[in-house]
Amino acid sequence: MDLSILNPNQKEAVTTTEGAVMVMAGAGSGKTRVLTYRLAYLVSEMGINPANILAVTFTNKAAREMKERISSLIDSDVSKMWVSTFHSFGARFLRREIQALKNYRKDFIIIDDDDSLKIVKQHMKDKDCFMKPKDILNLISTVKNDEALPELDEFERREFKEIFALYQEHLIKENLVDFDDLLLLTVQILEENPLILEKYNQKFNYIMIDEFQDTNKIQYKLIKLLSTINKNVFIVGDINQSIYSFRGAKIENINRFKNDF
């Protein structure tokens, strides 16, 4: 595999394959190129089975382009490589493993934000609620991603908890999974089922995350669970380019990674 297009620092990042690796660099410095070449290097030069590699980015377009670039670099079938967004990974995982949760069936339906809002409104309709439906929905998302409830006064807290409980009961009864559940339920299954956790740790020998500065608490927890056995975790990011704070992105995950790995 020809690495001559890479500068010395990029080449070092591509060929340092074992253990935890963190690459922090500015815009236009070739971070995504490094990640793509590293994926190709693992397969073509180290003989790693593409099915044993997990690469995560933040948009479906970026994941698709990454897979196309890898295919152009090496003469190998990379269709079995898990290259996806966090939420696409969660959906794929749950299709295989959701029956580990007694309240869900394998034929669950994934709902979007509009569907979620309709369910919230439905359960607020017969109640004299002070909060707005969109505010309730945003709080539900925050709780599912941060596993904590933001500061609310006593009245708001009581109102939110009531609607949240009704919302969750509705989802479970109808076998529905919302966008945030794709990761929350995945993490729950991995935490509660040691054999499933071990299976996916054995499967993914190498894990790579693009735009790491945009990970939130539940995403970080997922990566940590999947790397319980193999610590071959490669992250790239730029602390000055975090764009998902409105979705709970935690820039402190970079320092957390340093400490944990």
Backbone as a ProteinNet text record, in pm:
[ID]
protein_1_A
[PRIMARY]
MDLSILNPNQKEAVTTTEGAVMVMAGAGSGKTRVLTYRLAYLVSEMGINPANILAVTFTNKAAREMKERISSLIDSDVSKMWVSTFHSFGARFLRREIQALKNYRKDFIIIDDDDSLKIVKQHMKDKDCFMKPKDILNLISTVKNDEALPELDEFERREFKEIFALYQEHLIKENLVDFDDLLLLTVQILEENPLILEKYNQKFNYIMIDEFQDTNKIQYKLIKLLSTINKNVFIVGDINQSIYSFRGAKIENINRFKNDF
[TERTIARY]
84.6	0	87.4	59.7	141.4	100.1	193.3	167.6	241.8	296.5	379.4	302	168.9	86.6	78.9	115.1	104.3	231.3	216.1	333.6	379.4	497.5	549.3	454.9	389.2	297.2	174.9	123	8.6	46.9	164.5	211.8	227.7	279.3	293.7	157.8	57.4	-76.9	-137.1	-113.1	-167.7	-103.8	26.1	98.7	111.8	66.8	63.2	-71.8	-72.6	-200.4	-242.4	-148.6	-184.1	-199.5	-298.7	-323.5	-409.3	-426.6	-508.4	-426.6	-485	-418.1	-513.6	-464.9	-545.4	-475.6	-546.8	-493.9	-577.5	-516.9	-584	-515.9	-593	-535.6	-642.7	-600.4	-692.5	-761.6	-850.3	-925.5	-830.7	-860	-781.5	-648.4	-626	-495.6	-491.6	-604.5	-605	-643.4	-722.7	-760.5	-840.5	-938.1	-1022.1	-940.9	-848.7	-760	-680.2	-629.2	-551.9	-637.8	-760.3	-847.9	-877	-902.7	-931.7	-812	-694.5	-573.7	-542.5	-571.4	-545.9	-635.8	-761.4	-852.3	-800	-758.1	-705.5	-576.6	-492.5	-364.7	-387.7	-483.6	-513.4	-551.4	-628.9	-675.3	-566	-503.4	-410.5	-272.5	-222.7	-86.8	-80	-184.9	-183.1	-273.3	-351.6	-435.4	-553.9	-598.4	-713	-841.1	-925.2	-1054.1	-1139	-1190.7	-1272	-1388.6	-1442.1	-1555.1	-1516.7	-1385.9	-1338.1	-1299	-1341.5	-1310.8	-1441.4	-1446.3	-1559.8	-1509.4	-1568.9	-1535.7	-1663.5	-1658.2	-1778.3	-1753.4	-1849.2	-1844.7	-1983.1	-2007.8	-2129.7	-2238.4	-2210.8	-2316.2	-2311.5	-2427.8	-2433.5	-2350.8	-2349.9	-2271.3	-2122.9	-2073.1	-1931.8	-1897	-1986.8	-1963.2	-1958.1	-2049.6	-2054.4	-1928	-1887.7	-1767.6	-1642.7	-1637.4	-1521.6	-1507.6	-1619.3	-1617.9	-1574.7	-1622.2	-1584.7	-1434.8	-1380.4	-1237.3	-1152.7	-1196.3	-1121.7	-1120.6	-1235.9	-1246.1	-1152.3	-1133.3	-1045.3	-897	-866.3	-726.3	-676.6	-765.2	-721.7	-807.3	-749.8	-819.4	-878.8	-973.1	-1037.5	-1184	-1266.1	-1407.9	-1426.2	-1470.5	-1487.6	-1634.7	-1720.1	-1864.3	-1901	-1817.7	-1847.6	-1790.3	-1715.5	-1661.5	-1774.9	-1780.4	-1883.7	-1837.8	-1878	-1849.2	-1983.8	-2010.7	-2145.1	-2144.1	-2260.2	-2278.6	-2303	-2295.5	-2325.5	-2466.5	-2562.8	-2702	-2730.4	-2664.4	-2678	-2619.4	-2508.4	-2451.7	-2553	-2613.9	-2711	-2828	-2877.9	-2990	-2951	-2831.7	-2784.3	-2765.8	-2712	-2691.9	-2825.5	-2921.9	-3050.7	-3128.5	-3114.1	-3180.8	-3133.3	-3012.4	-2956.4	-2981	-2983.7	-2974.6	-3088.7	-3186.2	-3283.9	-3367.5	-3377.3	-3456.8	-3394.3	-3271.9	-3212.4	-3288.4	-3364.6	-3451.1	-3592.3	-3646.9	-3772.9	-3891.1	-3879.9	-3993.7	-4000	-3900.2	-3895	-3890.8	-3944.4	-3936.9	-3846.2	-3802.8	-3705.1	-3761.7	-3893.7	-3955.8	-3991.5	-3912	-3938.7	-3934.3	-4002.5	-4007.1	-3932.3	-3845.7	-3771.1	-3853.7	-3876.8	-3956.2	-3866	-3911.6	-3833.8	-3885.1	-3826.2	-3862.4	-4008.4	-4059.8	-4199.6	-4293.7	-4262.4	-4342.6	-4335.8	-4215	-4196.8	-4277.9	-4276.1	-4351.3	-4501.4	-4552	-4695.1	-4732.4	-4642.7	-4670.1	-4671.1	-4575.5	-4571.8	-4699.8	-4739.4	-4861.6	-4984.6	-4987.6	-5100.6	-5118.2	-5007.1	-5015.6	-5025.8	-5003.4	-5021.2	-5163.4	-5232.2	-5360.5	-5463.4	-5476.8	-5579.5	-5528.5	-5411.4	-5354	-5332.4	-5340.5	-5319.8	-5170.2	-5097.4	-4950.7	-4902.7	-4804.1	-4743.9	-4634.7	-4558.8	-4446.3	-4493.2	-4410.5	-4442.2	-4397.3	-4469.4	-4433.6	-4289.2	-4242.7	-4105.2	-4003.9	-4034.9	-3945.6	-3939.3	-4054.2	-4058.9	-3973.3	-3991.4	-3917.3	-3766.9	-3725.8	-3583.5	-3528.1	-3607.4	-3564.4	-3552.7	-3645.1	-3637	-3506.3	-3472	-3347.7	-3225.9	-3230.3	-3119.4	-3100.2	-3210.4	-3202.5	-3146.2	-3187.9	-3142.3	-2995.5	-2947.6	-2808.1	-2712.8	-2758	-2671.9	-2699.1	-2810.2	-2851.5	-2867.4	-2911.9	-2934	-3036.5	-3112.5	-3213.4	-3158.4	-3170	-3122.1	-3198.5	-3149.6	-3214	-3355.3	-3453.9	-3592.9	-3651.1	-3755	-3820.9	-3908.4	-3958.8	-4030.7	-4153	-4225	-4344.7	-4307.1	-4204.7	-4161.5	-4109	-4033.8	-3977.6	-4089	-4189.7	-4300.6	-4378	-4401.8	-4474.2	-4395.6	-4265.6	-4182	-4179	-4156.7	-4146.7	-4274.4	-4387.6	-4514.8	-4527.8	-4497.6	-4509.4	-4402.4	-4284.1	-4175.3	-4214.4	-4272.5	-4313.8	-4420.4	-4517.6	-4622.7	-4565.2	-4470.1	-4403.8	-4331.5	-4254.7	-4180.2	-4273.3	-4380.2	-4477.2	-4537.5	-4564.5	-4620.7	-4522.5	-4396.1	-4296.2	-4286.5	-4277.9	-4261.5	-4385.8	-4503.7	-4628.7	-4640.8	-4598.2	-4611.1	-4485.1	-4385.7	-4259.8	-4190.2	-4180.4	-4118.7	-3986.7	-3894.3	-3763.1	-3738.7	-3711.9	-3682.8	-3533.8	-3496.6	-3359.2	-3257.5	-3287.4	-3194.5	-3187.5	-3296.9	-3297.3	-3198.7	-3168.4	-3077.1	-2944.1	-2899.5	-2775.9	-2802.5	-2906.2	-2935.2	-2962	-3043.3	-3075.6	-2956	-2874.5	-2752.8	-2660.4	-2639.8	-2554.5	-2614.7	-2746.2	-2812.6	-2789.6	-2803.5	-2783.4	-2639.7	-2544.2	-2403	-2369.3	-2429	-2401.8	-2464.6	-2579.3	-2655.2	-2629.6	-2558.7	-2539.4	-2392.2	-2319.7	-2175.4	-2138.1	-2220.4	-2188.1	-2199.6	-2299.7	-2313.9	-2199.8	-2165.2	-2051.9	-1924	-1900.2	-1779.2	-1780	-1897.5	-1908.4	-1865.9	-1912.2	-1880.4	-1739.5	-1687.8	-1547.3	-1455	-1493.3	-1414	-1425.8	-1540.2	-1563.6	-1482.5	-1489.3	-1425.1	-1285.1	-1185.1	-1046.1	-990.9	-1048.2	-1002.2	-1123.9	-1121.7	-1230.8	-1173.9	-1241.4	-1196.6	-1312.3	-1291.3	-1397.1	-1349.3	-1425.3	-1398	-1470.4	-1419.2	-1483.3	-1514.9	-1416.3	-1437.6	-1484.4	-1452	-1491.6	-1643.6	-1714.9	-1860.2	-1932.4	-1858.7	-1923.8	-1990.1	-2101.5	-2167.9	-2144	-2210.8	-2184.4	-2218.2	-2333.5	-2375.6	-2289	-2245.2	-2156.5	-2020.3	-1970	-1842.7	-1854.5	-1965.4	-1985.6	-1989.3	-2052.8	-2059.4	-1919.9	-1837.1	-1700.7	-1621.1	-1636.9	-1563.7	-1606.4	-1735.7	-1785	-1731.4	-1731.1	-1687.2	-1536.7	-1462.6	-1317	-1272.4	-1358.7	-1324.7	-1206.2	-1201.1	-1093.1	-981.2	-1014.5	-914.8	-912.5	-795.4	-782.3	-734.4	-756.7	-711.4	-815.3	-818.5	-914.3	-839.3	-881.1	-815.7	-916.6	-884.5	-976.9	-908.5	-986.1	-936	-1034.6	-983.7	-1072.3	-1001.9	-1080.6	-1031.8	-1114.2	-1050.5	-1123.6	-1189.2	-1147.9	-1205.5	-1321.6	-1360.1	-1463.8	-1585.7	-1610.6	-1727	-1855.4	-1945.2	-2067.5	-2194.6	-2180.3	-2299	-2325.1	-2287.8	-2313.8	-2463.9	-2545.2	-2691	-2743.3	-2663.2	-2700.2	-2624.7	-2564.9	-2497.7	-2352.6	-2290.5	-2148.5	-2065.5	-1972.5	-1890.4	-1744	-1694.1	-1554.3	-1461.4	-1510.1	-1428.3	-1406.5	-1478.8	-1453.3	-1309.5	-1246.4	-1106.7	-1017.1	-1035.6	-957.9	-996.4	-1124.7	-1170.2	-1101.2	-1087	-1019.6	-874	-807.9	-668.2	-658.5	-749.2	-744	-782.9	-886.1	-938	-852.4	-782.6	-708.1	-556.8
-120.4	0	124.4	215.6	335.6	443	476.9	579.3	709.1	720.7	837.1	968.2	959.7	1080.7	1142.7	1066.4	1113.2	1183.7	1285.3	1347.9	1261.8	1288.2	1200.8	1182.3	1289.6	1276.9	1192.7	1213.3	1133.5	986.1	961.6	822.8	754.7	828.7	772.4	733.3	818.3	789.3	667.1	653.1	540	408.4	409.7	284.6	249.4	338.5	305.8	240.2	108.1	36.6	-22.3	-40.2	-110.1	-13	-41.6	42.5	162.7	250.2	369.5	479.5	541.7	648.3	766.8	884.8	1006.3	1104.2	1145.2	1241.9	1368.5	1477.6	1606.8	1700.9	1754.6	1841.9	1936.4	2046	2149.8	2116.9	2207.4	2190.1	2184.4	2094.2	2084.5	2015.4	1950.8	1886.7	1739.9	1689.1	1552.8	1447.4	1484.3	1386.5	1270.5	1303.5	1197.5	1110.7	1172.4	1094.5	994.5	1038.7	950.3	832.4	861.3	754.2	655.4	707.2	621.5	535	595.4	520	415.9	450.1	354.7	231.9	253.1	141.8	52.5	116.9	41.3	-31.7	33.3	-25.2	-150.3	-144.8	-260.1	-382.3	-358.8	-470.3	-518.7	-424.8	-465.9	-503.9	-436.8	-461.4	-551.9	-549.6	-629.9	-752.5	-760.9	-878.1	-888.3	-775.3	-776.7	-799	-887.2	-911.9	-784.6	-733.7	-611.4	-620.6	-739.6	-757.1	-733.7	-728.2	-706.5	-561.4	-472.8	-330	-251.2	-159.7	-68.5	74	146.8	287.8	369.4	475.3	554.6	700.6	759.6	902.1	960.6	1086	1151.9	1173.2	1145	1156	1033.5	997.4	883.5	910.5	1036.8	1072.9	1048.9	1091.8	1072.3	924.4	844.1	700	635.4	675.1	620.6	657.5	784.3	828.7	759.3	735.1	668.4	526.8	457.1	320.3	318.7	417.7	427.5	454.4	539.9	570.8	448.8	373.1	253.3	153.8	136.1	43.8	83.6	215	261.9	243.9	228	215.7	72.2	-22.5	-162.1	-254.8	-367.7	-467.1	-573.7	-531.9	-624	-586.7	-685.4	-662	-603	-478.6	-412.4	-400.6	-474.7	-463.9	-508.7	-596.4	-646.1	-556.5	-454.1	-359.4	-272.2	-256.6	-173.9	-28.4	44.3	187.4	259.6	335.8	392.5	508.4	570	666.1	588.4	657.2	592.9	533.8	610.6	566.5	453	452.9	339.8	213.6	229.3	115.2	61.8	153.7	111.9	37.9	88.1	21.6	-118.7	-131.5	-262.7	-359.3	-308.7	-390	-437.2	-345.2	-379.5	-479.7	-473.1	-572	-713.5	-722.6	-853	-890.6	-790.5	-820.9	-768.5	-698.8	-630.4	-726.7	-851.5	-946.5	-979.9	-932.4	-944.5	-858.9	-761.4	-679.4	-737.6	-776.7	-851.5	-770.5	-636.7	-553.4	-525.1	-571.4	-538.4	-664.3	-650.6	-757.6	-715.6	-814.3	-788.6	-703.5	-702.1	-625.9	-483.6	-427.6	-291.8	-191.5	-79.9	27.9	148.4	206.4	326.4	449	536.2	656.4	780.2	881.8	1005.5	1108.4	1226.6	1330.3	1374.9	1376.6	1415.7	1315.5	1188	1083.9	1098.5	1123.2	1139.1	1256.7	1365.7	1485	1457	1381.4	1346.5	1265.6	1174.1	1091	1177.7	1269.9	1361.3	1444.2	1499.4	1581.3	1498.5	1374.9	1286.5	1267.5	1255	1230.7	1360.4	1473.8	1602.2	1656.7	1600.5	1656.8	1668.3	1565.8	1564.4	1616	1677.2	1727.6	1878.5	1945.3	2090.2	2117	2103.7	2111.9	2253.9	2291.8	2424	2425.9	2317.2	2311.2	2287.2	2326.9	2306.9	2168	2105.2	1970.6	1958.2	2059.3	2052.6	2060.3	2136.1	2144.3	2009.6	1944	1810.8	1713.7	1717.9	1626.2	1651	1776.5	1808.9	1756.7	1766.4	1715.2	1562.9	1496.6	1350.3	1311.2	1381.6	1353.5	1378.5	1487.8	1519.5	1409.9	1366.2	1261.2	1132.2	1097.7	972	977.8	1095.6	1108.5	1135.9	1215.1	1252.3	1169.7	1094.3	1012.7	1098	1220.7	1312.5	1417.2	1464.6	1565.5	1703.6	1798.7	1935.3	2000.8	2116	2189.4	2232	2190.4	2231.4	2266.7	2353.3	2377.9	2257.4	2252.4	2134.4	2102.8	2205.1	2186	2127.1	2185.6	2137.1	1994	1966.6	1832.6	1727.3	1758.7	1665.4	1645.6	1754.5	1747.7	1667.7	1696.1	1624.9	1475.7	1438.9	1297.2	1221.3	1285.5	1220.2	1193.9	1296.2	1280.7	1184.8	1191.8	1102.8	956.4	929.2	792.6	743.1	828.5	791.6	769.9	854.2	842.7	708.7	672.9	547.3	426.6	433.8	324.2	305.1	415.1	411.4	342.6	382.4	323	172.5	131.3	-11.7	-90	-37.4	-105.3	-125.7	-24.3	-29.6	-82.8	-125.6	-178.1	-74.8	47.1	158.4	195.9	241.9	286.8	425.4	524	657.4	670.8	784.5	805.1	787.1	840.1	830.2	688.8	614	475.3	387.3	423.8	341.6	322	424.5	412.2	372.7	430.3	401.6	252.8	191.7	49.8	-38.7	4.8	-68.9	-75.6	38.9	43.7	-40.9	-33.3	-111.2	-261.3	-307.4	-449.6	-491.2	-409.4	-442.4	-443.5	-353	-346.6	-463.2	-509.4	-609.4	-753.1	-770.1	-904.2	-929.8	-987.9	-1010	-1091.6	-1188.2	-1271	-1191	-1104.9	-1019.4	-918.1	-862.9	-769.6	-836.8	-957.8	-1029.3	-1059.6	-1096.1	-1126.9	-1008.3	-888.8	-771.6	-718.8	-743.9	-711.3	-801.8	-928.1	-1021.4	-988.9	-938.7	-907.2	-785.9	-678.5	-554.9	-544	-587.4	-579	-436.8	-359.6	-222.1	-130.4	-22.2	74.8	212.1	282.7	416.3	513.9	632.2	732.8	864	913.1	1043.1	1151.6	1274.2	1389.8	1360.4	1310.9	1265.8	1378.1	1502.3	1615	1629.6	1564.1	1575.4	1459.5	1371.6	1262	1312	1249.5	1282.4	1171.6	1181.5	1089	944.5	921.2	784.8	724.6	805.8	758.4	718.6	799.1	766.2	635.7	620.9	498.4	376.5	390.1	280	238.2	336.7	306.2	237.4	284.6	224.5	79.2	52.7	-84.4	-176.1	-127.6	-210	-236.1	-160.5	-177.1	-228.2	-302.7	-357.1	-453.1	-532.7	-631.8	-573.7	-537.6	-479.1	-327.8	-275	-130.6	-57.8	-121.2	-61.6	39.5	153.5	258.9	379	422.8	531.9	645	762.5	874.9	992.4	1063	1185.8	1297.7	1417.8	1528.4	1661.8	1764.1	1902	1974.1	2014	2074.7	2207.5	2264.9	2392.7	2377	2251.6	2229.5	2155.6	2161.3	2091.3	2161.1	2086.1	2146.2	2082.9	1983.2	1912.6	1933.6	2049.8	2076	2074.6	2112.1	2111	1968.5	1869.3	1728.1	1665.8	1749.7	1698.2	1661.6	1706.2	1676.7	1727.6	1644.6	1677.1	1687.2	1809.3	1828.7	1764.8	1751.4	1690.6	1540.8	1481.8	1341.1	1318.9	1424.5	1412.2	1386.9	1464	1440.6	1308.7	1275.5	1147.7	1031.5	1044.4	940.1	924.7	1037.4	1032.8	955.5	981.2	916.2	769.1	737.7	601.5	506.3	561	475.2	493.6
0	0	0	-89.5	-105.8	-3.9	86.4	187.8	158.1	36.4	3.8	3.6	-9	-9.2	130.4	232.9	370.9	416.8	501	561.2	679.4	736.9	843.2	961.9	1006.3	1119.3	1084.4	962.7	918.4	906.4	852.8	836.3	972.3	1070.9	1205.6	1263.1	1242.1	1292.3	1223.9	1094.6	1018.8	1061.6	1084	1109.6	1257.7	1346.3	1489.8	1516.4	1513.5	1511	1645.1	1737.5	1861.7	1977.9	2062.7	2177.7	2142.3	2239.4	2220.3	2152.5	2051.9	1976.9	1964.6	1998.6	1987.2	1893.9	1789.3	1693.4	1702.3	1747.9	1753.9	1654.3	1562.7	1459.9	1408.9	1347.7	1302.9	1172.4	1131.5	1007.9	888.4	794.7	672.3	687.5	802.2	826.1	783.1	731.6	679.8	781.3	882.8	985.8	927.8	844.1	787.4	691.2	619.5	532	613.1	727.9	815.6	860.2	901.2	947.4	834.4	714.1	599	562	558.2	524.2	631.9	755.8	863.7	850.4	816.1	792	679.7	570.6	457	494	574.3	617.4	701.8	791.4	876.5	793.4	688.1	604.9	510	437.3	331.2	381.6	484.6	531.2	653.4	736.1	857.9	851.3	743.1	723.6	818.3	873.4	964.1	883.1	931.4	868.2	876.9	763.6	767.7	865.4	887.8	978.8	1124.7	1152.9	1289.6	1316.2	1225.8	1238.8	1248.5	1343.6	1357.7	1340.6	1247.3	1227.5	1239	1318.8	1346.3	1311.7	1242.1	1213.9	1241.2	1202.7	1249.9	1145.3	1018.7	918.2	828	774.5	681.9	556.8	511.8	393.9	418.5	534.7	567.3	575.6	633.9	644.7	506.5	419.8	283.4	206	217.1	145.8	198	328.2	387.1	332.1	322	270.3	123	47.3	-94.2	-109.3	-24	-30.1	4.6	105.2	143.1	27.7	-37.7	-150.9	-263.8	-280.5	-388.6	-354.9	-226	-183.9	-183.2	-160.4	-146.7	-232.6	-266.9	-347.3	-255.7	-173	-79.1	-66	-30.6	-7.6	132.1	137.2	266.9	305.1	235.9	262.6	403.9	462.9	598.1	707.4	667.5	765.1	819.2	949.8	1011.2	1007.6	904.6	892.6	895.5	999.7	1014.1	1112.3	1128.8	1237.2	1366.6	1479.5	1606.8	1605.3	1556.9	1563.1	1464.2	1349.2	1256.8	1318.2	1390.8	1462.1	1563.8	1640.3	1740.1	1677.7	1564.6	1497	1452.5	1396.5	1349.5	1466.9	1575.6	1695.3	1751.8	1763.2	1823.3	1738.4	1605.8	1520.5	1554.3	1603.4	1640	1785.6	1875.1	2017.8	2105.3	2049.3	2135.3	2219.2	2176.7	2253.4	2389.1	2409.9	2543.9	2644.3	2594.7	2679.3	2672.6	2784.5	2785.5	2733.1	2732.4	2691.8	2541.9	2464.6	2323	2235.8	2113.2	2013.7	1899	1823	1716.5	1603	1588.2	1478.8	1522.2	1614.5	1662.1	1547.3	1568	1468.3	1523.7	1440.7	1480.3	1442.3	1538.9	1512.4	1507.3	1434.9	1424.8	1525	1521.3	1619.1	1605.9	1482.4	1463	1529.6	1514.8	1579.8	1731.9	1782	1926.8	1978.7	1903.1	1945.3	1949.5	1852.5	1851.1	1975.2	2015	2132.5	2258.8	2268.3	2383.2	2389.1	2275.3	2270.8	2309.1	2263.8	2293.6	2444	2515.2	2658.6	2740.4	2674.6	2741.7	2722.4	2623.9	2579.8	2692	2771.9	2876.2	3010.6	3008.1	3132.8	3121.3	3229.6	3231.8	3249.3	3139	3144.4	3122.9	3200.4	3189	3081.2	3069.1	2976.2	2833.1	2736.6	2595.2	2551.9	2457	2411.1	2361.6	2286.9	2236.1	2349.8	2452.6	2567.9	2640.2	2652.5	2713.2	2631.7	2498.1	2410.8	2419.8	2425.3	2438.5	2571	2675.8	2806.3	2804.2	2735.5	2722.9	2655.7	2549.3	2477.6	2566.4	2642.2	2732.1	2836.5	2894.5	2996.7	2937.7	2816.8	2755.4	2714.2	2680.3	2638.2	2753.6	2850.7	2963.8	3088.7	3086.4	3200.5	3326.2	3306.1	3418.3	3375.5	3471.6	3444.3	3475.8	3381.7	3407.5	3523.2	3563.7	3673	3633.6	3713.6	3694	3829.8	3827.7	3956.1	3990.7	4110.1	4158.8	4073	4029.9	3948	3811.2	3747.2	3615.6	3624.6	3729.2	3746	3757.7	3838.2	3857.9	3726.8	3654.9	3527.9	3424.4	3416.1	3318.6	3348	3472.7	3508.7	3474.2	3492.8	3461.7	3311.7	3229.8	3084.9	3032.1	3088.2	3046.1	3070.6	3187.8	3220.4	3122.1	3089.5	2994.4	2854.4	2816.9	2686.1	2674.1	2777.9	2775.5	2775.2	2852.2	2853.4	2714.6	2646.7	2511.3	2415.8	2421.4	2331.7	2352.2	2477.2	2506.6	2463.6	2494.3	2458.6	2308.2	2229.8	2084	2015.1	2093.2	2039.3	1950	2002.6	1930.8	1996.6	1913.8	1960.5	1903.5	1989.4	1935.6	1905.5	1848.7	1801.1	1913.4	2030.5	2143	2200	2189	2237.6	2161.4	2037.5	1957.9	2029.9	2101.5	2178.3	2322.8	2381.8	2522.3	2543.8	2457.4	2471.8	2437.6	2341.6	2308.8	2429.2	2493.1	2612.7	2724.7	2741.6	2846.2	2825.7	2702.8	2673.7	2702.4	2661.1	2683.5	2832.3	2908	3052.2	3128	3081.2	3157.5	3112.3	2999.5	2944	2914.5	3009.9	2993.7	2869.4	2832.1	2714.9	2585.8	2577.7	2459.2	2454.5	2570.5	2577.5	2529.1	2575.4	2535.2	2385.3	2331.8	2188.9	2102.8	2137.4	2054.9	2082.6	2201.4	2227.7	2146.8	2135.4	2054.9	1905.6	1865.2	1724.6	1678.5	1757.1	1712.7	1773.4	1696.2	1741.1	1729	1637.8	1614.7	1603.7	1680	1679.3	1646	1554.5	1515.2	1515.7	1570.7	1580.5	1519.8	1423.7	1362.1	1441.6	1434.9	1500.7	1647.7	1719.2	1856.1	1948	1914.5	1999.4	2005.3	1913.8	1910	1978.2	2044.8	2116.4	2244.6	2280	2405.2	2507.9	2620.8	2731.4	2694.9	2632.9	2602.3	2492.2	2396.6	2290.3	2346.6	2438	2501.5	2580	2650.7	2728.7	2636.8	2520.3	2423.5	2377.2	2341.2	2295.7	2406.2	2526.8	2638.9	2661.5	2650.7	2666.1	2556.5	2433	2320.1	2321	2400.8	2406.4	2542.8	2609.4	2740.7	2732.8	2626.9	2609.7	2524.6	2401	2311.4	2330.2	2355.8	2377.7	2251.5	2136.3	2010.9	1961.6	2029.4	1997.7	1940.9	1823.4	1752.1	1736.2	1787.8	1775.5	1705.5	1625.3	1563.2	1594.4	1611.7	1641.8	1644.8	1669.2	1675.5	1782.1	1890.4	2002	1963.6	1851.4	1808.3	1710.2	1682.8	1581.8	1634.7	1762.5	1817.6	1773	1707.1	1652.4	1708.5	1796.7	1844.7	1993.6	2045.7	2187.5	2215.8	2115	2133.4	2147.3	2108.9	2127.4	2244.8	2325	2443.8	2423.5	2312.8	2290.8	2408	2451.7	2568	2526.4	2516.9	2479.1	2581.4	2705.6	2811.2	2787.9	2690.1	2656.8	2610.5	2558.4	2514.7	2636.1	2742.6	2865.3	2931	2921.8	2977.7	2905.9	2774.6	2694.9	2740	2761.6	2807.6	2937.7	3030	3161.1	3153.8	3077.6	3073.8	2990.9	2891	2800.2	2811.4
[MASK]
+++++++++++++++++++++++++++++++++++++++++++++++++++++++++++++++++++++++++++++++++++++++++++++++++++++++++++++++++++++++++++++++++++++++++++++++++++++++++++++++++++++++++++++++++++++++++++++++++++++++++++++++++++++++++++++++++++++++++++++++++++++++++++++++++++++

